[in-house]
């Protein structure tokens, strides 16, 4: 496994590594359209909504968008397929950058985790609602293999249920899972380590233990069809696996003691105290604005966590990345085992 060094700028809750290509080239079509690269089919009509525009990028036709409008109600629907980094944080990166571009913060919008399931394929995502002028808007962002799939609908009023129903209805017709089915990601990844990991041997070995345990957790808990959509950084237990192994390198996996400085030992001490208190899951959920997906029927104790926080300082900000797991930019054959 290769070791890479990268530098992080701690300027916000996430790190943005790629710039979205502008959809600046209009596609002329008066019939149902198929985007051959992604496999997405784009009908002229979605129920009472008529297609008004198709766009791609003048230099890269793998990015793509379609726009629809209901002339009677002035409601709109659009979706786009955009390129994004293939790292474990990319879903959060795009989501928070989208909010920032609209001059919203994560606490000012109504957010929730979502998924799109079709056959064997599952796309994890984030949904948000917010108001602009007199319109209610719902934006969904999904991991979609080599791309990020974004859908947006808006209408006058404040009926979130109507927006949800429209999204569900239209996405079942568009089938964003086709993007992953046609272009599934390989399970192989690289790990990029931040310069801060090299401050002492314990920090580096703990970070390596954390990252490799996350990858191990994926292989043992996420099937190849869901994994083909992207690294599931949105899953709570994936994030917990990283913290547990960061701690366990020093306490269980360290036959030859590694030396750590004050900052390293302080961080390990904080994680250890957090785990012993039973609040790793609450800490992570709060740090990610409650946009992590817990196991079914998982129980949280947020009241107890808030009380614990009053007596214990938080020593780690999840925006401070010591490493980043990045998917290899390769396509796989799902009919074969890698």
One Martini backbone bead per residue (centre of mass of N, CA, C, O) as a GRO file, in nm:
protein
  338
    1UNK     BB    1   0.094   0.037   0.024
    2UNK     BB    2   0.066   0.360  -0.030
    3UNK     BB    3   0.221   0.672   0.061
    4UNK     BB    4   0.076   0.992   0.120
    5UNK     BB    5   0.106   1.346   0.091
    6UNK     BB    6  -0.103   1.602   0.235
    7UNK     BB    7  -0.272   1.918   0.237
    8UNK     BB    8  -0.459   2.105   0.480
    9UNK     BB    9  -0.745   2.323   0.499
   10UNK     BB   10  -0.897   2.469   0.792
   11UNK     BB   11  -1.201   2.631   0.675
   12UNK     BB   12  -1.407   2.391   0.748
   13UNK     BB   13  -1.606   2.105   0.749
   14UNK     BB   14  -1.464   2.085   0.464
   15UNK     BB   15  -1.301   1.958   0.169
   16UNK     BB   16  -1.213   2.101  -0.144
   17UNK     BB   17  -1.081   1.938  -0.452
   18UNK     BB   18  -1.308   2.028  -0.660
   19UNK     BB   19  -1.433   2.166  -0.963
   20UNK     BB   20  -1.708   2.249  -1.116
   21UNK     BB   21  -1.839   2.203  -1.409
   22UNK     BB   22  -1.979   2.378  -1.651
   23UNK     BB   23  -2.309   2.405  -1.790
   24UNK     BB   24  -2.249   2.545  -2.129
   25UNK     BB   25  -2.400   2.325  -2.321
   26UNK     BB   26  -2.643   2.292  -2.548
   27UNK     BB   27  -2.890   2.050  -2.619
   28UNK     BB   28  -3.035   1.925  -2.911
   29UNK     BB   29  -3.378   1.816  -2.838
   30UNK     BB   30  -3.716   1.654  -2.929
   31UNK     BB   31  -3.653   1.393  -2.762
   32UNK     BB   32  -3.572   1.136  -2.624
   33UNK     BB   33  -3.285   1.101  -2.406
   34UNK     BB   34  -2.942   0.968  -2.415
   35UNK     BB   35  -2.681   0.926  -2.188
   36UNK     BB   36  -2.423   0.729  -2.274
   37UNK     BB   37  -2.216   0.744  -2.038
   38UNK     BB   38  -2.431   0.692  -1.791
   39UNK     BB   39  -2.735   0.572  -1.892
   40UNK     BB   40  -2.933   0.800  -1.902
   41UNK     BB   41  -3.277   0.873  -1.925
   42UNK     BB   42  -3.460   1.148  -2.108
   43UNK     BB   43  -3.756   1.256  -2.108
   44UNK     BB   44  -3.985   1.485  -2.218
   45UNK     BB   45  -4.169   1.357  -1.983
   46UNK     BB   46  -4.291   1.412  -1.633
   47UNK     BB   47  -4.578   1.390  -1.651
   48UNK     BB   48  -4.657   1.739  -1.616
   49UNK     BB   49  -4.360   1.759  -1.709
   50UNK     BB   50  -4.143   1.957  -1.910
   51UNK     BB   51  -3.886   1.976  -2.113
   52UNK     BB   52  -3.647   2.264  -2.145
   53UNK     BB   53  -3.345   2.131  -2.091
   54UNK     BB   54  -3.002   2.068  -2.210
   55UNK     BB   55  -2.675   1.988  -2.060
   56UNK     BB   56  -2.324   2.052  -2.098
   57UNK     BB   57  -1.985   2.032  -2.154
   58UNK     BB   58  -1.760   2.154  -2.386
   59UNK     BB   59  -1.513   1.946  -2.264
   60UNK     BB   60  -1.729   1.753  -2.087
   61UNK     BB   61  -1.981   1.503  -2.152
   62UNK     BB   62  -2.020   1.365  -1.857
   63UNK     BB   63  -2.167   1.607  -1.800
   64UNK     BB   64  -2.514   1.674  -1.681
   65UNK     BB   65  -2.846   1.817  -1.773
   66UNK     BB   66  -3.196   1.862  -1.660
   67UNK     BB   67  -3.511   2.036  -1.738
   68UNK     BB   68  -3.823   2.113  -1.565
   69UNK     BB   69  -4.184   2.206  -1.620
   70UNK     BB   70  -4.483   2.338  -1.474
   71UNK     BB   71  -4.697   2.561  -1.612
   72UNK     BB   72  -4.941   2.560  -1.408
   73UNK     BB   73  -4.753   2.571  -1.117
   74UNK     BB   74  -4.438   2.651  -1.140
   75UNK     BB   75  -4.290   2.395  -1.122
   76UNK     BB   76  -3.973   2.223  -1.058
   77UNK     BB   77  -3.718   2.015  -1.234
   78UNK     BB   78  -3.383   1.879  -1.167
   79UNK     BB   79  -3.078   1.737  -1.306
   80UNK     BB   80  -2.737   1.617  -1.225
   81UNK     BB   81  -2.404   1.532  -1.351
   82UNK     BB   82  -2.111   1.527  -1.153
   83UNK     BB   83  -1.802   1.589  -1.065
   84UNK     BB   84  -1.590   1.424  -0.816
   85UNK     BB   85  -1.446   1.320  -0.576
   86UNK     BB   86  -1.334   0.980  -0.446
   87UNK     BB   87  -1.387   1.032  -0.153
   88UNK     BB   88  -1.519   0.997   0.174
   89UNK     BB   89  -1.618   1.328   0.163
   90UNK     BB   90  -1.781   1.413  -0.100
   91UNK     BB   91  -2.075   1.443  -0.009
   92UNK     BB   92  -2.020   1.672   0.191
   93UNK     BB   93  -1.875   1.865   0.010
   94UNK     BB   94  -2.108   1.920  -0.188
   95UNK     BB   95  -2.331   1.993   0.008
   96UNK     BB   96  -2.192   2.238   0.153
   97UNK     BB   97  -2.128   2.395  -0.107
   98UNK     BB   98  -2.421   2.432  -0.193
   99UNK     BB   99  -2.509   2.596   0.051
  100UNK     BB  100  -2.299   2.819   0.027
  101UNK     BB  101  -2.394   2.916  -0.259
  102UNK     BB  102  -2.684   2.995  -0.108
  103UNK     BB  103  -2.626   3.113   0.181
  104UNK     BB  104  -2.602   2.857   0.365
  105UNK     BB  105  -2.633   2.663   0.651
  106UNK     BB  106  -2.671   2.360   0.813
  107UNK     BB  107  -2.868   2.510   1.038
  108UNK     BB  108  -3.077   2.649   0.814
  109UNK     BB  109  -3.151   2.365   0.731
  110UNK     BB  110  -3.322   2.076   0.625
  111UNK     BB  111  -3.193   1.756   0.715
  112UNK     BB  112  -3.116   1.432   0.545
  113UNK     BB  113  -3.099   1.103   0.498
  114UNK     BB  114  -3.056   0.891   0.204
  115UNK     BB  115  -3.185   0.658  -0.053
  116UNK     BB  116  -3.125   0.456  -0.353
  117UNK     BB  117  -3.314   0.171  -0.461
  118UNK     BB  118  -3.198  -0.086  -0.711
  119UNK     BB  119  -3.188  -0.374  -0.645
  120UNK     BB  120  -2.850  -0.403  -0.578
  121UNK     BB  121  -2.857  -0.097  -0.571
  122UNK     BB  122  -2.697   0.176  -0.373
  123UNK     BB  123  -2.764   0.522  -0.292
  124UNK     BB  124  -2.620   0.759  -0.113
  125UNK     BB  125  -2.762   1.049   0.078
  126UNK     BB  126  -2.872   1.400   0.069
  127UNK     BB  127  -3.126   1.608   0.218
  128UNK     BB  128  -3.273   1.938   0.145
  129UNK     BB  129  -3.443   2.223   0.294
  130UNK     BB  130  -3.557   2.541   0.155
  131UNK     BB  131  -3.605   2.891   0.139
  132UNK     BB  132  -3.700   3.110  -0.149
  133UNK     BB  133  -3.881   3.339  -0.102
  134UNK     BB  134  -4.180   3.160  -0.215
  135UNK     BB  135  -3.997   2.894  -0.209
  136UNK     BB  136  -3.964   2.545  -0.209
  137UNK     BB  137  -3.665   2.343  -0.158
  138UNK     BB  138  -3.521   2.037  -0.299
  139UNK     BB  139  -3.212   1.867  -0.227
  140UNK     BB  140  -3.020   1.603  -0.385
  141UNK     BB  141  -2.738   1.389  -0.287
  142UNK     BB  142  -2.541   1.142  -0.469
  143UNK     BB  143  -2.381   0.863  -0.492
  144UNK     BB  144  -2.231   0.779  -0.843
  145UNK     BB  145  -1.950   0.687  -0.854
  146UNK     BB  146  -1.791   0.900  -1.071
  147UNK     BB  147  -2.038   1.054  -0.958
  148UNK     BB  148  -2.276   1.312  -0.895
  149UNK     BB  149  -2.613   1.317  -0.793
  150UNK     BB  150  -2.852   1.583  -0.873
  151UNK     BB  151  -3.161   1.693  -0.723
  152UNK     BB  152  -3.434   1.935  -0.805
  153UNK     BB  153  -3.714   2.094  -0.633
  154UNK     BB  154  -3.995   2.329  -0.684
  155UNK     BB  155  -4.232   2.545  -0.496
  156UNK     BB  156  -4.498   2.673  -0.377
  157UNK     BB  157  -4.471   2.692  -0.042
  158UNK     BB  158  -4.461   2.408   0.236
  159UNK     BB  159  -4.464   2.109   0.089
  160UNK     BB  160  -4.260   1.847   0.154
  161UNK     BB  161  -4.419   1.596   0.061
  162UNK     BB  162  -4.448   1.677  -0.236
  163UNK     BB  163  -4.146   1.680  -0.297
  164UNK     BB  164  -4.085   1.390  -0.222
  165UNK     BB  165  -4.280   1.253  -0.421
  166UNK     BB  166  -4.152   1.369  -0.676
  167UNK     BB  167  -3.875   1.257  -0.646
  168UNK     BB  168  -3.952   0.959  -0.633
  169UNK     BB  169  -4.100   0.943  -0.904
  170UNK     BB  170  -3.869   1.051  -1.096
  171UNK     BB  171  -3.633   0.860  -1.009
  172UNK     BB  172  -3.776   0.596  -1.103
  173UNK     BB  173  -3.748   0.690  -1.408
  174UNK     BB  174  -3.438   0.769  -1.428
  175UNK     BB  175  -3.230   0.596  -1.271
  176UNK     BB  176  -2.935   0.649  -1.114
  177UNK     BB  177  -2.829   0.348  -1.098
  178UNK     BB  178  -2.725   0.334  -1.397
  179UNK     BB  179  -2.455   0.471  -1.348
  180UNK     BB  180  -2.334   0.236  -1.175
  181UNK     BB  181  -2.394  -0.008  -1.354
  182UNK     BB  182  -2.208   0.105  -1.594
  183UNK     BB  183  -1.990   0.254  -1.361
  184UNK     BB  184  -1.825   0.082  -1.152
  185UNK     BB  185  -1.644   0.081  -0.877
  186UNK     BB  186  -1.377   0.001  -0.736
  187UNK     BB  187  -1.245  -0.114  -0.421
  188UNK     BB  188  -0.995   0.039  -0.464
  189UNK     BB  189  -0.749   0.222  -0.261
  190UNK     BB  190  -0.618   0.519  -0.128
  191UNK     BB  191  -0.386   0.672   0.112
  192UNK     BB  192  -0.383   0.999   0.249
  193UNK     BB  193  -0.141   1.182   0.426
  194UNK     BB  194  -0.081   1.405   0.651
  195UNK     BB  195   0.166   1.590   0.784
  196UNK     BB  196   0.071   1.548   1.086
  197UNK     BB  197   0.140   1.232   1.093
  198UNK     BB  198   0.475   1.302   1.107
  199UNK     BB  199   0.539   1.396   1.409
  200UNK     BB  200   0.503   1.084   1.487
  201UNK     BB  201   0.487   0.742   1.512
  202UNK     BB  202   0.208   0.715   1.653
  203UNK     BB  203   0.042   0.886   1.462
  204UNK     BB  204   0.092   0.724   1.204
  205UNK     BB  205   0.004   0.439   1.306
  206UNK     BB  206  -0.281   0.522   1.393
  207UNK     BB  207  -0.377   0.624   1.117
  208UNK     BB  208  -0.328   0.359   0.964
  209UNK     BB  209  -0.517   0.190   1.138
  210UNK     BB  210  -0.773   0.351   1.082
  211UNK     BB  211  -0.787   0.330   0.771
  212UNK     BB  212  -0.769   0.016   0.738
  213UNK     BB  213  -1.027  -0.041   0.910
  214UNK     BB  214  -1.226   0.093   0.725
  215UNK     BB  215  -1.175  -0.092   0.482
  216UNK     BB  216  -1.245  -0.352   0.628
  217UNK     BB  217  -1.535  -0.279   0.697
  218UNK     BB  218  -1.640  -0.265   0.412
  219UNK     BB  219  -1.578  -0.561   0.322
  220UNK     BB  220  -1.768  -0.680   0.568
  221UNK     BB  221  -2.049  -0.466   0.526
  222UNK     BB  222  -2.027  -0.402   0.206
  223UNK     BB  223  -2.141  -0.447  -0.082
  224UNK     BB  224  -2.046  -0.421  -0.416
  225UNK     BB  225  -2.292  -0.245  -0.508
  226UNK     BB  226  -2.268  -0.017  -0.300
  227UNK     BB  227  -1.958   0.033  -0.335
  228UNK     BB  228  -1.981   0.133  -0.642
  229UNK     BB  229  -2.075   0.435  -0.550
  230UNK     BB  230  -1.878   0.447  -0.293
  231UNK     BB  231  -1.749   0.567  -0.020
  232UNK     BB  232  -1.917   0.521   0.303
  233UNK     BB  233  -1.894   0.802   0.489
  234UNK     BB  234  -2.209   0.815   0.594
  235UNK     BB  235  -2.145   0.589   0.788
  236UNK     BB  236  -2.121   0.546   1.118
  237UNK     BB  237  -1.953   0.273   1.148
  238UNK     BB  238  -1.720   0.369   0.975
  239UNK     BB  239  -1.625   0.597   1.166
  240UNK     BB  240  -1.591   0.423   1.421
  241UNK     BB  241  -1.370   0.235   1.310
  242UNK     BB  242  -1.152   0.458   1.304
  243UNK     BB  243  -1.141   0.529   1.607
  244UNK     BB  244  -1.090   0.251   1.729
  245UNK     BB  245  -0.814   0.201   1.576
  246UNK     BB  246  -0.665   0.445   1.685
  247UNK     BB  247  -0.665   0.338   1.974
  248UNK     BB  248  -0.573   0.026   1.937
  249UNK     BB  249  -0.279   0.054   1.861
  250UNK     BB  250  -0.176   0.121   2.153
  251UNK     BB  251  -0.345  -0.113   2.321
  252UNK     BB  252  -0.321  -0.379   2.091
  253UNK     BB  253  -0.110  -0.317   1.815
  254UNK     BB  254   0.176  -0.263   2.001
  255UNK     BB  255   0.459  -0.435   2.042
  256UNK     BB  256   0.614  -0.163   1.967
  257UNK     BB  257   0.664   0.112   2.107
  258UNK     BB  258   0.547   0.430   2.039
  259UNK     BB  259   0.616   0.761   2.001
  260UNK     BB  260   0.448   1.038   2.164
  261UNK     BB  261   0.328   1.331   2.180
  262UNK     BB  262   0.112   1.538   2.321
  263UNK     BB  263  -0.100   1.553   2.090
  264UNK     BB  264  -0.131   1.251   2.049
  265UNK     BB  265  -0.201   1.163   2.340
  266UNK     BB  266  -0.444   1.352   2.368
  267UNK     BB  267  -0.613   1.226   2.141
  268UNK     BB  268  -0.623   0.938   2.247
  269UNK     BB  269  -0.745   1.018   2.520
  270UNK     BB  270  -1.011   1.130   2.409
  271UNK     BB  271  -1.111   0.877   2.260
  272UNK     BB  272  -1.108   0.693   2.505
  273UNK     BB  273  -1.306   0.857   2.679
  274UNK     BB  274  -1.536   0.848   2.474
  275UNK     BB  275  -1.569   0.540   2.466
  276UNK     BB  276  -1.612   0.489   2.772
  277UNK     BB  277  -1.881   0.669   2.771
  278UNK     BB  278  -2.051   0.602   2.490
  279UNK     BB  279  -2.013   0.880   2.269
  280UNK     BB  280  -1.922   0.844   1.970
  281UNK     BB  281  -2.190   0.865   1.811
  282UNK     BB  282  -2.276   1.148   1.909
  283UNK     BB  283  -2.024   1.299   1.822
  284UNK     BB  284  -2.047   1.237   1.517
  285UNK     BB  285  -2.329   1.341   1.460
  286UNK     BB  286  -2.274   1.634   1.544
  287UNK     BB  287  -2.024   1.685   1.356
  288UNK     BB  288  -2.227   1.591   1.096
  289UNK     BB  289  -2.515   1.713   1.132
  290UNK     BB  290  -2.678   1.438   1.130
  291UNK     BB  291  -2.535   1.288   0.844
  292UNK     BB  292  -2.553   0.996   0.954
  293UNK     BB  293  -2.585   0.641   0.922
  294UNK     BB  294  -2.740   0.433   1.116
  295UNK     BB  295  -2.835   0.171   1.243
  296UNK     BB  296  -3.092  -0.008   1.290
  297UNK     BB  297  -3.225   0.090   1.595
  298UNK     BB  298  -3.051   0.302   1.701
  299UNK     BB  299  -2.930   0.432   2.010
  300UNK     BB  300  -2.951   0.749   2.170
  301UNK     BB  301  -2.772   0.994   2.408
  302UNK     BB  302  -2.795   1.326   2.400
  303UNK     BB  303  -2.836   1.413   2.692
  304UNK     BB  304  -2.582   1.273   2.806
  305UNK     BB  305  -2.379   1.414   2.617
  306UNK     BB  306  -2.427   1.707   2.704
  307UNK     BB  307  -2.338   1.655   2.993
  308UNK     BB  308  -2.053   1.553   2.927
  309UNK     BB  309  -1.957   1.819   2.785
  310UNK     BB  310  -1.964   2.000   3.045
  311UNK     BB  311  -1.711   1.806   3.169
  312UNK     BB  312  -1.590   1.789   2.863
  313UNK     BB  313  -1.367   1.843   2.631
  314UNK     BB  314  -1.324   1.903   2.290
  315UNK     BB  315  -1.033   1.765   2.101
  316UNK     BB  316  -1.200   1.728   1.818
  317UNK     BB  317  -1.213   1.797   1.465
  318UNK     BB  318  -1.348   1.651   1.179
  319UNK     BB  319  -1.206   1.860   0.976
  320UNK     BB  320  -0.946   1.720   1.076
  321UNK     BB  321  -0.740   1.561   0.849
  322UNK     BB  322  -0.509   1.288   0.854
  323UNK     BB  323  -0.681   1.148   0.626
  324UNK     BB  324  -0.752   0.997   0.291
  325UNK     BB  325  -0.986   0.812   0.120
  326UNK     BB  326  -0.930   0.697  -0.223
  327UNK     BB  327  -1.056   0.610  -0.504
  328UNK     BB  328  -1.004   0.437  -0.765
  329UNK     BB  329  -0.996   0.523  -1.118
  330UNK     BB  330  -1.191   0.251  -1.164
  331UNK     BB  331  -1.333  -0.010  -1.329
  332UNK     BB  332  -1.563  -0.274  -1.278
  333UNK     BB  333  -1.655  -0.624  -1.251
  334UNK     BB  334  -1.942  -0.757  -1.100
  335UNK     BB  335  -1.904  -1.062  -1.213
  336UNK     BB  336  -1.650  -1.026  -1.041
  337UNK     BB  337  -1.400  -1.088  -0.817
  338UNK     BB  338  -1.150  -0.886  -0.662
   0.00000   0.00000   0.00000
